[in-house]
Amino acid sequence: MNILLAAVAEILKFETALLLLVTAGVLVLAKIVSDLRAEVRALRGAAPEPQPLSSNPPAAAASPQPSSPDEIPADVLAAIASAVYFTLGDHHRIVSVSPAESLAWSREGRRSIFRSHTFR
């Protein structure tokens, strides 16, 4: 019985040591990644990390309606600009935004729906 207890104790020592070693390795890697991220930001001259949005945003004012059918509403432009910023970064800029001139996408959607129907 004592031999069995000694073997179990030895296995637990090994597993504990291995767990500590893996944990230390993960912490070292996290520190290296953090340092590299800081160096990249410094090289790019980027602004500090953006602050998270508050959980209680103020009530949004009604967005003004476009004066002509071709004009894109301001809230849509803001959404496009934020999508570009968060996906591509601040080193890109939007040159122009215009409404779609053709109905090709809606037609293709209708075709897809009609193709999915089975005929009897």
LUMZA-696616 format. One record per atom (N, C-alpha, C): residue in three letters; atom name; x, y, z. Coordinates in pm, 1 decimal, decimal comma. Layout:
N
(pt ALA CA (X Y Z))
...
! end
This chain:
120
(pt MET N (81,4 -118,9 0,0))
(pt MET CA (0,0 0,0 0,0))
(pt MET C (86,2 125,9 0,0))
(pt ASN N (195,1 122,3 78,0))
(pt ASN CA (284,4 236,5 84,0))
(pt ASN C (350,8 261,7 -50,8))
(pt ILE N (377,7 155,7 -123,9))
(pt ILE CA (440,6 169,4 -256,3))
(pt ILE C (343,4 239,0 -351,2))
(pt LEU N (216,9 201,8 -343,4))
(pt LEU CA (114,6 263,2 -427,8))
(pt LEU C (99,7 411,8 -394,8))
(pt LEU N (97,8 446,3 -268,0))
(pt LEU CA (87,8 586,3 -227,1))
(pt LEU C (210,1 666,2 -272,1))
(pt ALA N (325,5 604,1 -264,5))
(pt ALA CA (447,7 671,5 -308,3))
(pt ALA C (444,1 696,6 -459,2))
(pt ALA N (393,2 599,1 -536,3))
(pt ALA CA (384,3 615,0 -681,2))
(pt ALA C (285,1 725,2 -717,9))
(pt VAL N (171,3 729,4 -648,9))
(pt VAL CA (71,3 833,1 -674,9))
(pt VAL C (127,4 970,1 -640,3))
(pt ALA N (198,4 980,6 -528,4))
(pt ALA CA (259,3 1107,4 -488,1))
(pt ALA C (361,5 1153,7 -590,7))
(pt GLU N (439,2 1060,2 -643,8))
(pt GLU CA (540,2 1094,7 -744,8))
(pt GLU C (473,2 1145,1 -873,1))
(pt ILE N (362,8 1080,8 -915,5))
(pt ILE CA (290,0 1122,8 -1035,3))
(pt ILE C (232,2 1263,0 -1014,1))
(pt LEU N (174,5 1287,0 -896,2))
(pt LEU CA (118,0 1418,8 -868,6))
(pt LEU C (225,8 1526,3 -867,5))
(pt LYS N (343,8 1495,3 -816,5))
(pt LYS CA (454,1 1590,8 -818,3))
(pt LYS C (491,1 1624,4 -962,6))
(pt PHE N (497,6 1521,0 -1045,9))
(pt PHE CA (533,1 1542,4 -1185,8))
(pt PHE C (427,1 1626,7 -1256,2))
(pt GLU N (298,9 1594,2 -1236,2))
(pt GLU CA (191,9 1669,8 -1300,8))
(pt GLU C (189,7 1814,2 -1252,9))
(pt THR N (213,2 1835,4 -1124,6))
(pt THR CA (215,6 1971,2 -1070,5))
(pt THR C (331,7 2050,1 -1130,4))
(pt ALA N (448,1 1986,5 -1137,4))
(pt ALA CA (564,5 2053,5 -1195,0))
(pt ALA C (539,5 2086,4 -1343,1))
(pt LEU N (479,8 1994,2 -1414,1))
(pt LEU CA (450,1 2017,2 -1555,2))
(pt LEU C (349,5 2130,1 -1571,9))
(pt LEU N (247,8 2133,3 -1488,1))
(pt LEU CA (148,5 2240,1 -1493,7))
(pt LEU C (212,0 2375,2 -1465,7))
(pt LEU N (298,9 2382,0 -1367,1))
(pt LEU CA (368,9 2507,8 -1337,3))
(pt LEU C (457,9 2551,1 -1452,6))
(pt LEU N (524,6 2455,5 -1515,5))
(pt LEU CA (611,2 2486,5 -1629,0))
(pt LEU C (530,0 2540,3 -1747,3))
(pt VAL N (418,0 2477,3 -1778,1))
(pt VAL CA (332,3 2523,2 -1887,8))
(pt VAL C (275,3 2661,0 -1857,0))
(pt THR N (232,3 2683,8 -1733,7))
(pt THR CA (178,6 2814,1 -1694,5))
(pt THR C (283,9 2922,4 -1708,7))
(pt ALA N (406,2 2894,7 -1666,5))
(pt ALA CA (514,8 2991,8 -1680,6))
(pt ALA C (541,0 3021,0 -1828,3))
(pt GLY N (537,3 2918,8 -1911,6))
(pt GLY CA (559,0 2938,6 -2054,4))
(pt GLY C (452,1 3025,9 -2116,7))
(pt VAL N (327,9 3004,1 -2078,4))
(pt VAL CA (217,5 3085,7 -2131,4))
(pt VAL C (233,3 3230,9 -2087,1))
(pt LEU N (271,9 3251,9 -1962,4))
(pt LEU CA (291,8 3389,0 -1913,5))
(pt LEU C (405,4 3458,6 -1986,9))
(pt VAL N (514,0 3387,4 -2013,4))
(pt VAL CA (626,2 3445,7 -2087,8))
(pt VAL C (582,4 3482,1 -2228,8))
(pt LEU N (508,2 3392,8 -2294,7))
(pt LEU CA (460,0 3421,9 -2429,6))
(pt LEU C (364,8 3541,2 -2430,9))
(pt ALA N (278,6 3552,6 -2330,6))
(pt ALA CA (186,7 3666,4 -2322,8))
(pt ALA C (264,1 3796,7 -2308,5))
(pt LYS N (369,8 3795,9 -2228,0))
(pt LYS CA (453,6 3915,7 -2210,3))
(pt LYS C (523,9 3952,3 -2340,9))
(pt ILE N (574,3 3853,2 -2412,2))
(pt ILE CA (641,8 3878,7 -2539,9))
(pt ILE C (544,7 3938,4 -2640,2))
(pt VAL N (424,6 3883,4 -2649,8))
(pt VAL CA (323,8 3935,4 -2743,0))
(pt VAL C (285,6 4078,0 -2705,4))
(pt SER N (270,4 4104,4 -2577,8))
(pt SER CA (236,6 4239,1 -2532,6))
(pt SER C (346,5 4338,8 -2568,8))
(pt ASP N (471,1 4300,2 -2548,4))
(pt ASP CA (583,0 4388,0 -2583,6))
(pt ASP C (589,9 4412,3 -2733,4))
(pt LEU N (568,5 4307,2 -2812,1))
(pt LEU CA (570,9 4322,7 -2957,7))
(pt LEU C (458,6 4414,4 -3005,3))
(pt ARG N (341,2 4400,1 -2946,4))
(pt ARG CA (228,5 4485,0 -2982,5))
(pt ARG C (260,0 4631,5 -2952,3))
(pt ALA N (322,5 4657,6 -2838,3))
(pt ALA CA (359,3 4794,4 -2801,8))
(pt ALA C (462,7 4850,1 -2898,3))
(pt GLU N (558,8 4767,8 -2939,7))
(pt GLU CA (659,9 4813,3 -3034,8))
(pt GLU C (599,5 4844,1 -3171,4))
(pt VAL N (507,0 4761,4 -3216,3))
(pt VAL CA (441,0 4785,4 -3345,0))
(pt VAL C (363,1 4916,2 -3340,6))
(pt ARG N (290,5 4940,1 -3231,1))
(pt ARG CA (216,8 5066,0 -3217,3))
(pt ARG C (311,2 5185,2 -3217,5))
(pt ALA N (424,1 5171,8 -3151,0))
(pt ALA CA (520,5 5281,5 -3146,6))
(pt ALA C (578,2 5307,8 -3285,3))
(pt LEU N (605,1 5202,2 -3359,8))
(pt LEU CA (659,5 5219,2 -3494,7))
(pt LEU C (557,4 5281,2 -3589,5))
(pt ARG N (432,6 5244,4 -3573,8))
(pt ARG CA (327,6 5299,7 -3659,9))
(pt ARG C (283,7 5437,9 -3613,1))
(pt GLY N (317,1 5474,1 -3492,5))
(pt GLY CA (272,4 5602,4 -3438,5))
(pt GLY C (123,9 5602,3 -3412,1))
(pt ALA N (71,6 5486,8 -3377,7))
(pt ALA CA (-73,3 5474,7 -3358,5))
(pt ALA C (-114,6 5535,5 -3225,5))
(pt ALA N (-240,3 5570,0 -3220,4))
(pt ALA CA (-298,9 5623,4 -3098,2))
(pt ALA C (-313,9 5510,3 -2997,8))
(pt PRO N (-331,1 5542,4 -2870,4))
(pt PRO CA (-352,6 5436,9 -2771,8))
(pt PRO C (-480,0 5360,3 -2800,7))
(pt GLU N (-493,1 5245,4 -2737,1))
(pt GLU CA (-609,1 5159,3 -2761,5))
(pt GLU C (-738,1 5234,7 -2735,6))
(pt PRO N (-839,1 5213,5 -2820,9))
(pt PRO CA (-966,6 5281,8 -2799,7))
(pt PRO C (-1033,8 5232,9 -2673,1))
(pt GLN N (-1103,1 5323,7 -2607,3))
(pt GLN CA (-1175,8 5288,9 -2485,8))
(pt GLN C (-1305,5 5219,7 -2524,1))
(pt PRO N (-1349,4 5121,7 -2446,0))
(pt PRO CA (-1476,3 5055,9 -2478,6))
(pt PRO C (-1593,1 5152,0 -2464,3))
(pt LEU N (-1696,1 5125,8 -2542,2))
(pt LEU CA (-1815,1 5208,6 -2536,9))
(pt LEU C (-1884,2 5191,6 -2402,8))
(pt SER N (-1948,8 5295,9 -2359,2))
(pt SER CA (-2019,0 5286,2 -2231,0))
(pt SER C (-2140,4 5196,0 -2247,8))
(pt SER N (-2180,3 5133,4 -2139,8))
(pt SER CA (-2293,6 5041,6 -2146,9))
(pt SER C (-2426,5 5115,1 -2154,2))
(pt ASN N (-2427,7 5243,8 -2119,9))
(pt ASN CA (-2549,4 5323,8 -2125,5))
(pt ASN C (-2529,6 5442,0 -2219,6))
(pt PRO N (-2536,6 5419,3 -2351,2))
(pt PRO CA (-2516,2 5530,1 -2442,9))
(pt PRO C (-2632,0 5628,7 -2435,6))
(pt PRO N (-2604,9 5756,8 -2465,0))
(pt PRO CA (-2713,8 5853,5 -2463,2))
(pt PRO C (-2813,8 5822,8 -2573,8))
(pt ALA N (-2934,7 5868,1 -2555,5))
(pt ALA CA (-3038,9 5842,8 -2655,2))
(pt ALA C (-2998,6 5908,5 -2786,7))
(pt ALA N (-3009,7 5833,1 -2893,2))
(pt ALA CA (-2969,5 5884,0 -3024,0))
(pt ALA C (-3074,8 5980,2 -3076,6))
(pt ALA N (-3025,9 6090,2 -3132,5))
(pt ALA CA (-3117,5 6185,6 -3192,8))
(pt ALA C (-3165,4 6128,5 -3325,9))
(pt ALA N (-3280,3 6171,0 -3367,0))
(pt ALA CA (-3333,2 6123,9 -3494,9))
(pt ALA C (-3241,9 6171,5 -3606,2))
(pt SER N (-3203,6 6078,8 -3693,4))
(pt SER CA (-3112,5 6116,4 -3800,3))
(pt SER C (-3187,9 6195,7 -3906,4))
(pt PRO N (-3124,1 6298,9 -3958,0))
(pt PRO CA (-3191,8 6379,3 -4059,2))
(pt PRO C (-3212,1 6298,5 -4186,8))
(pt GLN N (-3323,7 6319,4 -4247,1))
(pt GLN CA (-3353,6 6250,0 -4371,5))
(pt GLN C (-3278,6 6317,6 -4486,2))
(pt PRO N (-3231,1 6239,9 -4582,5))
(pt PRO CA (-3160,2 6300,7 -4695,2))
(pt PRO C (-3253,0 6392,3 -4775,1))
(pt SER N (-3194,1 6499,1 -4827,5))
(pt SER CA (-3275,3 6595,1 -4901,2))
(pt SER C (-3308,4 6546,7 -5042,5))
(pt SER N (-3226,2 6458,8 -5096,9))
(pt SER CA (-3255,3 6403,3 -5229,0))
(pt SER C (-3244,6 6251,5 -5221,3))
(pt PRO N (-3303,7 6180,1 -5316,3))
(pt PRO CA (-3299,9 6033,6 -5311,7))
(pt PRO C (-3158,9 5976,7 -5325,6))
(pt ASP N (-3069,0 6050,2 -5392,0))
(pt ASP CA (-2932,4 6001,3 -5411,8))
(pt ASP C (-2842,3 6027,5 -5292,4))
(pt GLU N (-2884,2 6112,9 -5199,7))
(pt GLU CA (-2800,8 6145,9 -5084,6))
(pt GLU C (-2810,7 6034,7 -4979,3))
(pt ILE N (-2695,0 5997,7 -4923,6))
(pt ILE CA (-2690,0 5890,8 -4824,2))
(pt ILE C (-2703,2 5953,2 -4685,4))
(pt PRO N (-2788,9 5898,0 -4597,7))
(pt PRO CA (-2806,7 5954,9 -4463,4))
(pt PRO C (-2675,9 5956,2 -4383,9))
(pt ALA N (-2665,2 6051,1 -4292,7))
(pt ALA CA (-2542,7 6069,0 -4214,4))
(pt ALA C (-2513,1 5947,8 -4126,8))
(pt ASP N (-2616,4 5883,0 -4072,0))
(pt ASP CA (-2590,7 5767,3 -3986,4))
(pt ASP C (-2537,9 5648,3 -4066,7))
(pt VAL N (-2577,7 5637,5 -4192,1))
(pt VAL CA (-2524,7 5531,0 -4278,3))
(pt VAL C (-2378,8 5559,5 -4311,2))
(pt LEU N (-2345,8 5685,4 -4339,8))
(pt LEU CA (-2206,5 5722,6 -4365,5))
(pt LEU C (-2119,9 5696,5 -4242,7))
(pt ALA N (-2172,3 5726,4 -4124,4))
(pt ALA CA (-2097,8 5701,3 -4001,1))
(pt ALA C (-2074,2 5551,9 -3981,2))
(pt ALA N (-2174,3 5471,5 -4012,9))
(pt ALA CA (-2158,8 5326,2 -3999,4))
(pt ALA C (-2054,2 5273,6 -4097,8))
(pt ILE N (-2054,5 5324,9 -4219,2))
(pt ILE CA (-1955,7 5282,8 -4319,2))
(pt ILE C (-1815,9 5323,4 -4273,2))
(pt ALA N (-1801,7 5447,4 -4225,3))
(pt ALA CA (-1671,1 5495,9 -4180,4))
(pt ALA C (-1619,3 5414,4 -4061,8))
(pt SER N (-1705,9 5381,3 -3967,5))
(pt SER CA (-1660,0 5302,9 -3852,9))
(pt SER C (-1623,4 5160,5 -3894,5))
(pt ALA N (-1696,1 5103,3 -3989,4))
(pt ALA CA (-1663,0 4969,0 -4037,3))
(pt ALA C (-1526,8 4968,7 -4106,3))
(pt VAL N (-1499,6 5070,5 -4186,3))
(pt VAL CA (-1369,1 5081,0 -4253,2))
(pt VAL C (-1259,1 5097,4 -4150,4))
(pt TYR N (-1281,3 5183,9 -4050,1))
(pt TYR CA (-1179,1 5209,2 -3948,2))
(pt TYR C (-1146,5 5082,8 -3869,4))
(pt PHE N (-1248,7 5010,0 -3825,0))
(pt PHE CA (-1223,4 4894,4 -3739,7))
(pt PHE C (-1174,9 4773,0 -3817,0))
(pt THR N (-1199,9 4765,5 -3947,5))
(pt THR CA (-1150,0 4651,3 -4022,9))
(pt THR C (-1014,9 4679,3 -4087,8))
(pt LEU N (-991,9 4802,6 -4134,1))
(pt LEU CA (-868,8 4833,2 -4205,7))
(pt LEU C (-771,8 4920,3 -4127,4))
(pt GLY N (-817,7 4985,6 -4021,5))
(pt GLY CA (-728,6 5070,4 -3942,6))
(pt GLY C (-739,1 5216,0 -3984,1))
(pt ASP N (-659,8 5299,3 -3916,4))
(pt ASP CA (-669,8 5442,6 -3940,8))
(pt ASP C (-580,4 5490,7 -4054,9))
(pt HIS N (-512,9 5399,6 -4123,8))
(pt HIS CA (-427,5 5439,4 -4235,2))
(pt HIS C (-501,8 5437,1 -4368,6))
(pt HIS N (-632,4 5425,3 -4364,4))
(pt HIS CA (-714,5 5424,2 -4485,4))
(pt HIS C (-816,7 5535,8 -4476,8))
(pt ARG N (-860,7 5581,1 -4591,0))
(pt ARG CA (-965,5 5681,6 -4591,5))
(pt ARG C (-1065,4 5649,7 -4701,0))
(pt ILE N (-1186,9 5693,7 -4680,6))
(pt ILE CA (-1293,9 5671,1 -4776,5))
(pt ILE C (-1290,5 5785,7 -4876,2))
(pt VAL N (-1282,5 5752,7 -5003,6))
(pt VAL CA (-1275,6 5855,3 -5106,8))
(pt VAL C (-1415,7 5898,2 -5148,1))
(pt SER N (-1504,9 5801,8 -5168,9))
(pt SER CA (-1641,4 5837,6 -5206,1))
(pt SER C (-1735,4 5724,0 -5169,8))
(pt VAL N (-1859,7 5762,4 -5148,4))
(pt VAL CA (-1966,1 5665,8 -5122,0))
(pt VAL C (-2083,3 5707,2 -5208,4))
(pt SER N (-2135,7 5611,3 -5283,2))
(pt SER CA (-2250,4 5643,6 -5368,1))
(pt SER C (-2347,8 5526,7 -5365,0))
(pt PRO N (-2475,5 5555,5 -5384,5))
(pt PRO CA (-2573,3 5446,4 -5384,9))
(pt PRO C (-2552,8 5355,9 -5505,8))
(pt ALA N (-2595,6 5231,9 -5492,9))
(pt ALA CA (-2584,1 5137,7 -5603,8))
(pt ALA C (-2670,2 5185,7 -5719,5))
(pt GLU N (-2613,2 5176,9 -5839,6))
(pt GLU CA (-2684,6 5227,8 -5956,6))
(pt GLU C (-2763,5 5119,6 -6029,3))
(pt SER N (-2737,1 4995,2 -5996,8))
(pt SER CA (-2809,9 4889,7 -6068,0))
(pt SER C (-2886,1 4803,8 -5968,8))
(pt LEU N (-2976,4 4727,8 -6021,7))
(pt LEU CA (-3056,3 4636,9 -5940,0))
(pt LEU C (-3005,3 4493,9 -5952,7))
(pt ALA N (-2879,0 4479,3 -5992,0))
(pt ALA CA (-2825,3 4346,2 -6018,8))
(pt ALA C (-2828,5 4257,1 -5895,2))
(pt TRP N (-2796,0 4311,7 -5778,9))
(pt TRP CA (-2793,8 4229,2 -5658,0))
(pt TRP C (-2933,3 4181,7 -5620,4))
(pt SER N (-3031,0 4269,3 -5630,1))
(pt SER CA (-3166,6 4225,8 -5595,0))
(pt SER C (-3219,1 4124,5 -5696,7))
(pt ARG N (-3185,3 4143,5 -5822,7))
(pt ARG CA (-3227,5 4045,6 -5923,4))
(pt ARG C (-3162,3 3910,1 -5898,5))
(pt GLU N (-3034,1 3911,3 -5865,5))
(pt GLU CA (-2965,4 3785,0 -5839,5))
(pt GLU C (-3024,7 3715,6 -5716,9))
(pt GLY N (-3063,8 3792,9 -5617,1))
(pt GLY CA (-3128,3 3734,4 -5500,3))
(pt GLY C (-3259,9 3668,4 -5536,3))
(pt ARG N (-3338,8 3735,7 -5620,3))
(pt ARG CA (-3465,6 3676,5 -5664,3))
(pt ARG C (-3441,5 3549,0 -5743,9))
(pt ARG N (-3340,0 3550,7 -5831,8))
(pt ARG CA (-3308,5 3431,1 -5910,1))
(pt ARG C (-3271,7 3315,1 -5817,8))
(pt SER N (-3193,4 3345,1 -5715,4))
(pt SER CA (-3152,2 3241,2 -5621,3))
(pt SER C (-3273,3 3181,3 -5550,7))
(pt ILE N (-3366,5 3265,6 -5511,6))
(pt ILE CA (-3486,9 3216,3 -5444,6))
(pt ILE C (-3570,8 3132,3 -5540,0))
(pt PHE N (-3587,2 3179,5 -5663,3))
(pt PHE CA (-3667,5 3104,5 -5759,1))
(pt PHE C (-3603,0 2970,3 -5793,2))
(pt ARG N (-3470,2 2967,1 -5801,1))
(pt ARG CA (-3400,2 2841,0 -5830,0))
(pt ARG C (-3416,1 2741,3 -5717,2))
(pt SER N (-3431,2 2791,2 -5594,3))
(pt SER CA (-3441,3 2699,8 -5480,1))
(pt SER C (-3578,7 2634,2 -5472,4))
(pt HIS N (-3677,5 2688,0 -5539,7))
(pt HIS CA (-3811,1 2628,8 -5536,3))
(pt HIS C (-3817,1 2506,4 -5623,7))
(pt THR N (-3888,3 2405,5 -5578,2))
(pt THR CA (-3901,8 2284,1 -5658,3))
(pt THR C (-4033,5 2289,7 -5735,4))
(pt PHE N (-4028,2 2246,9 -5858,3))
(pt PHE CA (-4148,1 2246,2 -5941,9))
(pt PHE C (-4213,3 2108,6 -5933,7))
(pt ARG N (-4344,3 2107,7 -5940,5))
(pt ARG CA (-4416,0 1980,5 -5933,4))
(pt ARG C (-4473,5 1945,3 -6069,0))
! end
